[in-house]
């Protein structure tokens, strides 16, 4: 195989050497075609791709993506000095109007107030379906509500309410349920409130001390659509600044998964551009220092560019998308790929013959490339999607760079007039022939440092706090802290979801979960839990509860 590869490379070199126009046309065509295909790559900026790509992780990700839970943005309007809640309400109304006017195409809805109509709708829904919301313990309470003494007292209270100023509002409610059985079900709605730090003030959601007001924004864009969300939140910042809240001692902060994801995307782009730029500049300066000809550093970068385009083009065909973190780590690949050019140029200057250079470098370059590429491709066996992306990108890039260095690069190498040492060769030799004095002392120092470092190497641990994986700027971190202050300790919150082959099976599984949670609460393992699924019972449970209701009466 080695002989056949050697013969093929030498023949292709000889063939294109006699047809330079055709060679440059084929090379340019390859770059253009690869560039066109590579430009269709979709760059994903989701840091959750760092998580293991197991079945459980995929299920959790699917749950978040299929709901708008992760796409909500919490806005907190804070009164920093003494003032009335009406000030917060005024700014909330202004902000609500601005957001709906400017971003209606990207905002699904904004929850600012709870209207009386909403409250009445909830009451009607509960009252019209009362049997399915009652538990066995509620029937014991009903036994006391319909005794003669309690009925007499309830009717007297109802009469007093009807004849009072509230009568016009409460007349229908009393007529529907004079003894208050519906209240047994309505009280269960309080279980949906995870903490007691909020209350309603004229329909607005405020904190207990009336120093903060909350808005809840549901976006049409998912948290993964970071490109759209970046522009959206930039607009938010400008509009909030225009409200000039500082004059009244008011501050407006917002936070949510979409905000964090957009911030991550922005930072990842900056970091990727920075790392790649630094790498390219450093390589050009390093190569330019040893090779005085101005075009040599740029020629050396051709295999790197070709390898990158080749890798992205193949990934477009295979997957269509790649993580931006994997691309950012591509600066490692640049440093490795440029070595192929360095090897070729250095060996060519040593022997003075392109054909001999190709023959001599074929084995070491292909074998070395094979082991390096294989190491990167082994990352594709891991469960982390980002490491898969990086391994595939790096392996394909080095494969493309190797092929270019052996097939195409020889035609770009400047011809040597005669093999005489020049400035760049002298620089390289001086660097490689540099001798270190006092080698024994340096050896002992290295051994001592190794022992010292070994002592502390075992203390290195892995970061277990996934919150630190996300990047958050100072404003976002401040908003998170302010919102966490109002809530209970969110670090102790656990979100649990059930699934099933059908909706009925899913609801039945959830009812089993609620029984387990109730048992855990009685044993003191769970402080409290909340689930709206209590108000969406399975068909089987509904039939049982309706039958219990009919039998009771």
Secondary structure, DSSP 8 states (H G I E B T S, - for coil): -HHHHHHHHHHHHHHHHT-HHHHHHHHHHHHHHHHHHHTT-EEE--GGGGSB--HHHHHHHHHHHHSSGGGEEEEEEEE-SS--HHHHHHHHHHHHHHHHHH-TTTEEEEE-B--HHHHHHHHHHHHHTGGGG--HHHHHHHHHHTSHHHHHHHHHHHHHHHTSTTHHHHHHHHHH-TT-THHHHHGGGGGG-S-SSEEEETTEEEETTSSEEEEEEEESS-TT-HHHHHHHHHHHHHHHHHT-GGGGTEEEEEE-HHHHHHHHHHHHHHHHHHHHHHHHHHHHHHHHHH--SHHHHHHHTHHHHHHHHHHHHHHHHHTSEEEHHHHHTTHHHHHHHHHHHHHHHHHHHHH--HHHHHHHHHHHHHHHHHHHHHHHHGGGGSSBHHHHHHHHHHHHHHHHHHHHHHHTGGGTS---SS----HHHHHHHHHHT---S-HHHHHHHHHHHHHHHHHHHTT------GGGTS---HHHHHHHHHHHHHSS-GGG--------SSHHHHHHHHHHHHHHHHHHHHTTS-S----GGGGS--HHHHHHHHHHHHHH-
